[in-house]
Amino acid sequence: MGKKTNKKIEEKIRNIAKNLNQYTKDHLKCYNLTLGRFHVLRVIIESQPVSMGER
């Protein structure tokens, strides 16, 4: 692939990432969550079981 093709692919990937990020932010607003809070909740869920006393 040429440099021109690579640039087009990179641009498409950036646009997809940008649109996905905006879609996620808009969807999380329905739950009064920010992207940061969502990621924290995801880490907690993936780390289960977690007790209130654990740090």
Secondary structure, 3 states (H helix, E strand, C coil): CCHHHHHHHHHHHHHHHHHHHHHHHHHHHCCCCCHHHHHHHHHHHHCCCCCCCCC
